[in-house]
Amino acid sequence: MTTAAQTSRAEQTELTRERIVAAARRLFTAHGYRAVSLRDIAAEAGVTHPGLLRHFSGKDELLDVVLQEFDLSNDTRSWERLAAEADGALPFSAAAERNALIPGYLPLFAGLVGEASISAHPAHAAMRGHAERFAPVAREVIGTAISDGAVATDRDADGEALRLMAAWDALQVVQLYLPDRVDTASVIAEHERLLAYPCGWRDPSEPESGHVPMPVMPPIGPEAGTETGYRSGRERRARILSDAMALFAREGYADTSLREIAAKVGVSKSALYHHFPSKDALLLAVLEERDRRIDTAIVALNTESAADFLRALPDAADENARTQPGLLEVYAVISCEAIPAGHAAHAYFARRYAQALDSFETMFRAAASTGELPAHRDPAHEAAWLLALWDGLQYHWLYNRDGVDVAAQLRAHLQDVLPDAAAPR
């Protein structure tokens, strides 16, 4: 027989658990999973650290419970309902609007998209499972829209679904960095509108493509600074940076320590700290060096027009995947970890996304001026979609390296957006 005292204790236990989970949810969404400790959660919940451990084994279990509360598995059912209510129209922008209204959903989900791409992350299986559940539903919804005439009949439902999923994931990240420039639901709504046009379509009344000089590509990465200090110090710093990049490429950011980097370079930890006072500082230097290499590779494309430059970008994506997979992982993880404004790399990524949008928009506007970008496509929209698609495909590739070809998907998209002059109208 259950006594009143036992019932009261059970109720109190449940209330304490709920308070701890609510605290974890607030902190994870405000600061990111990695930046929050169990002691932070205990203090937020008003319990002791040992008291928290009587209810939960650790931070991993708490993250799992928080994700269950968000019920990611319910997303596909919601999309299906929205598709039924849309009467043949695409439902994805409506779903994005709904997600934006769920407290904490966007910062937590967007952060985990990149952060959990490392297989050892406690949310890796949940986030990969989310994508795997989304894929067949998205294909079916787009296939139905093709049958109903809302999407052009020559479009491939599989490819369109993958590209939509990828861009959607990254749009949420970019929106959190640049809320005044990117609204996920609005960008997806415009993409849904464009899917009604056949692939590579342009109005037959549009003039033939012209030619203007290739515009100067605004840099995406940071400008090179003036070298200071003795040559031996500069050379040691460059060697540390090079070896750190190699270690990050092989092991990833989370599993590489400053001690390992110091051992690889053959310097003491104190010498390493002389150049990089923290692991975060070293990581920022790696990211800046990565961006400089991207700018160098972009200049090396040596294309004659803005449209040709954009069409050549999948070659750079293919090169990155083949030669620097570890740096793609580092970039995906840290760009999502740094979403909270207090993160050491937040300003870096906000600046990087703004510069990337400006650079791509410059190229699309130049392509529009020559007639190579069809008149029904807006350069600002195309810049946001290309940026999100490229980053999002890299996220998906990190979860499924054998099943996602980043370069092929980028080529398919750009063939649609920038049809060759000889393509039929």
Backbone torsions as a table, in degrees:
resi	resn	phi	psi	omega
1	MET	NA	131.4	-178.8
2	THR	-85.6	126.1	-179.2
3	THR	-86.6	163.6	178.0
4	ALA	-61.9	-36.0	180.0
5	ALA	-65.4	-40.2	178.5
6	GLN	-65.2	-41.3	178.1
7	THR	-61.5	-42.8	179.9
8	SER	-62.4	-41.5	179.3
9	ARG	-65.2	-40.2	179.1
10	ALA	-64.1	-42.1	178.7
11	GLU	-65.2	-39.7	179.4
12	GLN	-65.5	-40.3	177.2
13	THR	-60.7	-44.0	-179.7
14	GLU	-65.7	-40.2	178.5
15	LEU	-64.3	-38.3	178.6
16	THR	-66.1	-43.4	177.7
17	ARG	-59.5	-44.8	-179.8
18	GLU	-62.3	-38.9	179.6
19	ARG	-66.0	-39.5	179.2
20	ILE	-66.5	-44.3	-180.0
21	VAL	-63.7	-41.9	178.4
22	ALA	-62.0	-39.3	178.1
23	ALA	-65.0	-43.9	179.0
24	ALA	-61.1	-42.6	-179.4
25	ARG	-62.2	-45.1	179.7
26	ARG	-61.2	-45.1	-176.4
27	LEU	-72.0	-40.7	178.8
28	PHE	-61.5	-42.0	-177.7
29	THR	-75.0	-28.6	-178.4
30	ALA	-83.7	-36.2	-171.1
31	HIS	-121.7	-9.4	-175.9
32	GLY	91.4	151.1	-175.5
33	TYR	-61.5	-46.4	-173.4
34	ARG	-67.6	-29.2	-174.3
35	ALA	-82.2	-6.6	-174.5
36	VAL	-105.4	134.8	176.9
37	SER	-104.8	165.1	175.5
38	LEU	-61.5	-36.3	178.7
39	ARG	-65.0	-36.7	176.0
40	ASP	-60.6	-44.2	-178.1
41	ILE	-66.5	-42.3	179.0
42	ALA	-60.3	-44.6	179.9
43	ALA	-64.3	-41.3	179.0
44	GLU	-64.0	-35.7	-178.7
45	ALA	-84.2	-10.8	-179.1
46	GLY	76.1	33.0	176.7
47	VAL	-128.0	165.9	175.7
48	THR	-79.9	161.1	176.8
49	HIS	-60.1	-49.0	175.8
50	PRO	-60.1	-35.5	178.4
51	GLY	-63.3	-40.6	177.1
52	LEU	-61.3	-41.7	-177.3
53	LEU	-68.4	-15.4	174.1
54	ARG	-74.2	-17.3	-178.3
55	HIS	-107.0	-31.8	-176.6
56	PHE	-137.8	141.4	-175.8
57	SER	-73.6	-22.9	-178.7
58	GLY	173.3	-173.8	-176.7
59	LYS	-67.3	-33.8	-180.0
60	ASP	-60.8	-44.1	-179.9
61	GLU	-64.7	-39.7	179.0
62	LEU	-63.4	-40.1	177.4
63	LEU	-62.3	-41.1	179.1
64	ASP	-61.5	-42.0	179.3
65	VAL	-65.8	-41.3	179.0
66	VAL	-62.4	-42.5	178.7
67	LEU	-64.8	-37.0	176.5
68	GLN	-63.2	-35.9	177.1
69	GLU	-63.9	-40.1	176.8
70	PHE	-69.0	-23.0	176.6
71	ASP	54.3	66.1	178.2
72	LEU	-59.5	-29.7	-179.6
73	SER	-65.7	-19.9	-179.9
74	ASN	-77.1	-15.1	-177.3
75	ASP	-57.4	-46.8	-176.3
76	THR	-63.3	-37.6	177.3
77	ARG	-64.4	-37.2	177.8
78	SER	-65.8	-41.6	178.0
79	TRP	-61.4	-41.7	179.8
80	GLU	-62.2	-41.7	178.5
81	ARG	-65.2	-43.6	179.4
82	LEU	-63.0	-38.2	178.8
83	ALA	-63.6	-42.0	179.1
84	ALA	-63.8	-39.8	-178.9
85	GLU	-73.7	-23.6	-175.8
86	ALA	-77.2	-11.1	176.0
87	ASP	55.5	53.8	176.2
88	GLY	96.4	-19.3	178.5
89	ALA	-80.5	162.3	178.8
90	LEU	-76.6	139.5	-173.8
91	PRO	-101.7	3.1	-166.8
92	PHE	-69.9	-38.6	179.0
93	SER	-66.4	-35.5	176.2
94	ALA	-64.9	-38.0	177.3
95	ALA	-65.9	-38.1	178.0
96	ALA	-64.8	-39.1	176.5
97	GLU	-62.6	-41.0	179.3
98	ARG	-64.1	-43.9	-179.9
99	ASN	-59.8	-37.7	-177.3
100	ALA	-65.6	-19.4	-179.2
101	LEU	-89.5	-9.7	-179.6
102	ILE	-82.8	115.9	-176.6
103	PRO	-56.0	124.2	175.7
104	GLY	83.3	-10.2	-174.0
105	TYR	-63.7	-51.9	-174.2
106	LEU	-61.7	-50.6	-178.7
107	PRO	-63.6	-37.6	-179.3
108	LEU	-71.5	-48.2	-177.8
109	PHE	-64.9	-46.5	-179.3
110	ALA	-61.9	-39.2	178.5
111	GLY	-64.2	-41.6	-176.7
112	LEU	-74.0	-24.3	-179.9
113	VAL	-53.3	-47.8	179.3
114	GLY	-88.2	-41.3	-175.4
115	GLU	-60.8	-40.8	-175.8
116	ALA	-86.0	7.5	178.5
117	SER	-69.9	-18.6	173.0
118	ILE	-75.4	129.2	-171.6
119	SER	-61.3	-25.7	-178.8
120	ALA	-80.2	-7.5	-178.3
121	HIS	-68.3	140.4	-176.7
122	PRO	-63.7	-20.5	179.8
123	ALA	-99.9	6.9	-175.9
124	HIS	-58.8	-49.7	-177.7
125	ALA	-64.1	-40.0	-179.5
126	ALA	-64.5	-43.1	-178.1
127	MET	-72.4	-37.5	176.3
128	ARG	-67.0	-40.5	178.0
129	GLY	-62.1	-36.8	177.7
130	HIS	-60.0	-46.8	179.5
131	ALA	-64.6	-39.4	-178.8
132	GLU	-67.7	-32.7	176.5
133	ARG	-73.6	-36.1	-178.3
134	PHE	-66.6	-41.1	-170.0
135	ALA	-54.5	-54.7	-178.4
136	PRO	-65.6	-33.6	178.1
137	VAL	-67.4	-43.9	179.3
138	ALA	-62.8	-41.6	178.1
139	ARG	-61.8	-43.4	-178.7
140	GLU	-65.4	-43.1	-179.7
141	VAL	-62.7	-44.6	179.5
142	ILE	-68.1	-39.2	176.5
143	GLY	-60.2	-41.8	177.2
144	THR	-64.6	-40.4	179.1
145	ALA	-64.8	-33.7	175.1
146	ILE	-63.9	-45.8	179.4
147	SER	-62.9	-34.6	-177.3
148	ASP	-86.3	-5.5	177.6
149	GLY	89.5	4.1	178.1
150	ALA	-79.7	-21.8	176.5
151	VAL	-124.5	142.1	-177.0
152	ALA	-59.3	143.6	-173.0
153	THR	-70.4	-19.0	-178.9
154	ASP	-88.6	5.5	-179.0
155	ARG	-88.0	144.9	-179.5
156	ASP	-91.7	117.0	-175.2
157	ALA	-62.0	-38.5	-179.4
158	ASP	-61.7	-51.4	-178.2
159	GLY	-65.6	-41.9	179.8
160	GLU	-64.0	-37.9	-180.0
161	ALA	-65.3	-45.6	179.9
162	LEU	-62.6	-44.8	-178.2
163	ARG	-67.3	-37.0	176.8
164	LEU	-63.9	-47.0	179.1
165	MET	-57.5	-46.1	-176.6
166	ALA	-64.6	-49.2	-178.2
167	ALA	-64.0	-38.5	-180.0
168	TRP	-59.4	-48.1	179.8
169	ASP	-56.3	-46.9	-175.7
170	ALA	-76.6	-30.6	176.9
171	LEU	-58.1	-39.1	179.7
172	GLN	-63.6	-36.9	177.0
173	VAL	-65.8	-49.1	-177.9
174	VAL	-62.6	-38.6	179.3
175	GLN	-60.5	-38.2	-179.1
176	LEU	-69.7	-25.9	174.4
177	TYR	-84.7	-36.9	-173.9
178	LEU	-128.2	65.6	-175.5
179	PRO	-64.1	-22.3	179.6
180	ASP	-82.3	-11.6	-176.6
181	ARG	-113.7	-26.2	-173.7
182	VAL	-130.4	126.3	171.7
183	ASP	-121.4	114.4	-172.0
184	THR	-55.2	-50.1	-176.2
185	ALA	-61.4	-40.7	-179.4
186	SER	-67.1	-40.7	179.3
187	VAL	-66.0	-41.7	178.4
188	ILE	-65.7	-38.3	178.5
189	ALA	-60.5	-41.5	177.7
190	GLU	-66.4	-38.6	177.3
191	HIS	-63.8	-40.9	176.9
192	GLU	-59.3	-40.9	178.5
193	ARG	-61.9	-41.6	-177.1
194	LEU	-70.3	-24.8	179.0
195	LEU	-66.9	-14.2	177.1
196	ALA	-72.7	-20.1	178.6
197	TYR	-83.4	144.8	173.8
198	PRO	-59.9	156.6	179.8
199	CYS	-58.7	132.0	176.6
200	GLY	69.2	19.3	-174.9
201	TRP	-75.3	144.7	168.3
202	ARG	-143.0	152.7	180.0
203	ASP	-64.0	126.8	-179.5
204	PRO	-58.9	-21.4	-179.8
205	SER	-80.4	-9.2	178.7
206	GLU	-68.0	143.6	179.1
207	PRO	-67.6	158.7	176.1
208	GLU	-62.3	155.7	-179.3
209	SER	-61.1	139.4	175.1
210	GLY	-102.6	-159.4	179.8
211	HIS	-143.9	132.0	171.6
212	VAL	-132.9	157.0	179.7
213	PRO	-59.1	149.4	178.3
214	MET	-61.5	123.7	179.3
215	PRO	-69.6	159.3	175.8
216	VAL	-73.0	127.7	-178.9
217	MET	-77.5	115.2	175.6
218	PRO	-60.9	137.7	-176.6
219	PRO	-65.3	141.1	174.5
220	ILE	-86.4	-40.1	-177.8
221	GLY	-86.4	-179.1	-179.4
222	PRO	-72.6	153.4	174.9
223	GLU	-71.4	145.8	179.9
224	ALA	-67.3	135.6	179.8
225	GLY	-92.0	169.2	178.4
226	THR	-79.3	130.5	-179.7
227	GLU	-71.4	138.0	179.5
228	THR	-129.0	166.6	176.8
229	GLY	86.3	177.5	179.6
230	TYR	-70.5	153.6	-178.7
231	ARG	-60.2	-39.5	-179.5
232	SER	-62.1	-38.4	178.0
233	GLY	-67.4	-40.5	178.3
234	ARG	-64.6	-39.9	-179.9
235	GLU	-66.7	-40.0	178.0
236	ARG	-64.6	-42.5	178.5
237	ARG	-61.2	-43.1	179.5
238	ALA	-63.4	-37.9	179.8
239	ARG	-68.5	-41.6	176.9
240	ILE	-59.3	-45.3	-178.7
241	LEU	-63.7	-43.6	179.9
242	SER	-63.0	-45.4	-179.2
243	ASP	-69.9	-34.7	176.3
244	ALA	-63.9	-40.6	177.8
245	MET	-61.8	-40.3	179.1
246	ALA	-64.8	-41.9	178.5
247	LEU	-67.2	-42.5	177.6
248	PHE	-62.3	-38.0	180.0
249	ALA	-65.6	-35.0	-176.8
250	ARG	-87.1	-38.9	-172.6
251	GLU	-109.4	-17.3	-173.3
252	GLY	85.2	163.4	-175.3
253	TYR	-68.2	-46.5	-171.2
254	ALA	-63.2	-31.9	-173.1
255	ASP	-100.2	12.0	179.2
256	THR	-113.6	123.9	-178.9
257	SER	-102.5	161.0	175.5
258	LEU	-62.1	-32.5	178.2
259	ARG	-62.6	-41.5	179.0
260	GLU	-65.5	-40.4	179.8
261	ILE	-65.3	-43.3	178.7
262	ALA	-60.2	-42.5	178.9
263	ALA	-64.1	-40.0	-179.6
264	LYS	-63.7	-42.8	-177.7
265	VAL	-76.7	-25.5	-177.8
266	GLY	85.1	33.7	176.8
267	VAL	-125.8	165.1	176.6
268	SER	-77.3	163.4	177.2
269	LYS	-63.7	-34.0	179.1
270	SER	-64.6	-38.4	177.2
271	ALA	-66.5	-37.4	177.7
272	LEU	-64.2	-44.0	179.8
273	TYR	-65.3	-24.6	177.5
274	HIS	-61.0	-36.8	-178.5
275	HIS	-93.3	-35.1	-177.0
276	PHE	-135.1	104.9	-172.4
277	PRO	-69.6	-11.1	179.9
278	SER	-156.7	168.4	176.0
279	LYS	-65.4	-36.3	178.0
280	ASP	-62.4	-42.1	179.9
281	ALA	-63.5	-39.9	177.5
282	LEU	-65.2	-40.9	179.7
283	LEU	-62.7	-42.9	177.6
284	LEU	-59.7	-39.9	178.1
285	ALA	-64.7	-38.4	176.8
286	VAL	-63.1	-44.0	-179.5
287	LEU	-64.3	-40.9	178.4
288	GLU	-65.2	-39.4	177.8
289	GLU	-66.1	-38.3	176.9
290	ARG	-60.4	-44.1	179.9
291	ASP	-65.3	-37.7	177.6
292	ARG	-63.4	-38.6	178.3
293	ARG	-66.3	-37.1	177.5
294	ILE	-62.9	-45.1	178.8
295	ASP	-61.0	-39.8	178.0
296	THR	-63.0	-41.9	179.1
297	ALA	-66.1	-36.3	179.8
298	ILE	-65.7	-43.6	177.3
299	VAL	-61.2	-35.1	-177.8
300	ALA	-71.8	-13.2	178.7
301	LEU	-62.1	-33.2	172.8
302	ASN	52.8	48.7	179.7
303	THR	-90.5	159.4	-174.6
304	GLU	-94.3	-17.1	-179.0
305	SER	-139.7	162.9	178.3
306	ALA	-62.4	-40.9	-179.9
307	ALA	-63.2	-42.1	178.4
308	ASP	-65.3	-36.7	176.5
309	PHE	-60.0	-48.1	-179.6
310	LEU	-63.8	-40.3	179.0
311	ARG	-65.4	-22.5	-178.3
312	ALA	-86.0	-11.0	-176.3
313	LEU	-60.0	-34.4	176.5
314	PRO	-58.3	-28.4	176.5
315	ASP	-63.7	-39.3	177.0
316	ALA	-66.6	-39.0	178.0
317	ALA	-63.5	-40.6	178.8
318	ASP	-64.9	-40.7	178.9
319	GLU	-63.5	-42.6	179.0
320	ASN	-61.0	-45.0	-177.5
321	ALA	-65.6	-34.8	-177.2
322	ARG	-78.9	-38.3	-170.1
323	THR	-105.5	-21.7	-175.5
324	GLN	-137.7	51.9	-178.2
325	PRO	-61.9	-34.4	179.7
326	GLY	-65.6	-35.2	178.4
327	LEU	-71.3	-31.0	173.8
328	LEU	-63.1	-40.2	178.6
329	GLU	-64.5	-47.5	179.0
330	VAL	-57.4	-46.1	-176.6
331	TYR	-64.1	-44.3	179.7
332	ALA	-63.0	-45.3	-177.2
333	VAL	-64.8	-49.8	-172.8
334	ILE	-75.4	-32.8	177.5
335	SER	-61.4	-32.2	179.2
336	CYS	-86.9	-36.2	174.9
337	GLU	-59.8	-33.4	-171.4
338	ALA	-87.0	8.6	179.4
339	ILE	-58.5	-44.6	177.5
340	PRO	-58.5	136.4	-173.8
341	ALA	-60.2	-24.2	-178.5
342	GLY	-82.0	-5.2	-178.5
343	HIS	-70.2	145.9	-177.1
344	ALA	-61.0	-27.4	-176.5
345	ALA	-101.0	4.7	-174.8
346	HIS	-60.8	-49.4	-177.6
347	ALA	-62.7	-36.5	178.5
348	TYR	-59.2	-48.2	-177.0
349	PHE	-73.3	-34.7	175.4
350	ALA	-59.7	-43.6	178.1
351	ARG	-66.4	-41.7	-178.4
352	ARG	-63.3	-44.1	-180.0
353	TYR	-66.2	-40.6	178.8
354	ALA	-62.9	-42.7	179.1
355	GLN	-66.2	-39.2	179.4
356	ALA	-64.7	-43.0	177.0
357	LEU	-60.4	-45.6	179.6
358	ASP	-60.7	-43.2	-177.3
359	SER	-65.1	-47.4	-179.2
360	PHE	-66.9	-37.9	179.4
361	GLU	-65.1	-38.5	175.9
362	THR	-57.0	-43.9	-179.1
363	MET	-68.9	-42.1	-179.5
364	PHE	-67.9	-36.0	176.9
365	ARG	-65.8	-38.4	177.0
366	ALA	-64.9	-41.0	177.8
367	ALA	-64.9	-34.8	177.0
368	ALA	-66.8	-36.9	-177.9
369	SER	-67.5	-25.2	177.7
370	THR	-91.8	-5.7	-176.8
371	GLY	86.2	1.6	-178.8
372	GLU	-78.3	-28.0	170.3
373	LEU	-91.4	117.7	-178.0
374	PRO	-56.8	151.2	-171.4
375	ALA	-66.1	-23.1	-178.3
376	HIS	-81.7	1.5	179.7
377	ARG	-108.7	132.6	-178.1
378	ASP	-91.8	125.7	-177.6
379	PRO	-57.3	-39.1	-179.2
380	ALA	-65.3	-41.6	177.5
381	HIS	-64.1	-45.6	-177.5
382	GLU	-62.8	-35.1	177.3
383	ALA	-64.0	-46.5	180.0
384	ALA	-64.4	-40.6	-178.2
385	TRP	-68.7	-41.0	-179.8
386	LEU	-65.1	-44.5	178.2
387	LEU	-58.3	-47.9	-178.1
388	ALA	-67.8	-39.9	-178.8
389	LEU	-62.9	-45.3	-179.0
390	TRP	-61.5	-51.1	179.5
391	ASP	-64.0	-42.8	-177.5
392	GLY	-65.2	-38.6	176.5
393	LEU	-63.3	-36.0	177.3
394	GLN	-65.9	-39.8	174.3
395	TYR	-57.2	-49.9	-176.5
396	HIS	-65.3	-34.9	177.6
397	TRP	-64.2	-36.5	179.5
398	LEU	-65.7	-28.1	175.7
399	TYR	-84.9	-24.8	-173.4
400	ASN	-147.5	75.4	-171.9
401	ARG	-68.3	-25.9	179.0
402	ASP	-86.8	-16.9	-173.2
403	GLY	-107.0	-8.3	-177.5
404	VAL	-123.0	121.3	176.5
405	ASP	-106.3	99.9	-174.2
406	VAL	-59.6	-48.1	-176.1
407	ALA	-63.7	-42.1	-179.1
408	ALA	-63.3	-40.8	179.8
409	GLN	-69.0	-37.8	176.3
410	LEU	-64.7	-40.5	178.6
411	ARG	-62.5	-44.2	179.7
412	ALA	-59.5	-42.2	179.8
413	HIS	-65.8	-46.3	-175.9
414	LEU	-70.9	-28.5	173.9
415	GLN	-65.6	-30.8	176.3
416	ASP	-73.8	-45.7	-174.1
417	VAL	-75.5	-39.1	-175.7
418	LEU	-122.4	72.5	-177.6
419	PRO	-64.2	145.0	177.0
420	ASP	-61.4	152.8	-178.4
421	ALA	-59.6	-29.4	-177.6
422	ALA	-82.5	-6.0	-177.4
423	ALA	-66.6	147.2	-179.9
424	PRO	-66.0	149.9	-179.8
425	ARG	-103.6	NA	NA
